[in-house]
Amino acid sequence: MHPINTCMKISEISHPLLTFIATVRVVLPHTCITARTIALADNFMSAKAILAKTYGANNVLSVSQITQECVIDEATKTLSAAELQVKSMSDRAKQLNQQAKQVKARNKLQTAQTNLLKASSPLRTN
């Protein structure tokens, strides 16, 4: 009988792993090919780190998160190295824009909380 793991974090249960699809360069003795693979990770940076460790940092050409609407199509057009680089930069720009939105939302929330605290504090009379 296996003992119960009591050291798990709640995030390991409440947040399932995300799926990422990556295009990587595979270096063989006499040739070099590109291949697509899937990585499961908590976030984009973790997926990229796993792929970089497995294939080498310079061999990870693009990484994209697969959403439920995405379907992996085997007939997908093979992209050139330049197209892959543009796609990777575009994906990264989308991620950075999303992060910027989250930071702005957090700042607005903090400002609203500060204003609420000021409004709810008793008035001081001299």
Order of alpha helices (4+ residues) and beta strands (2+ residues): alpha-beta-beta-alpha-beta-alpha
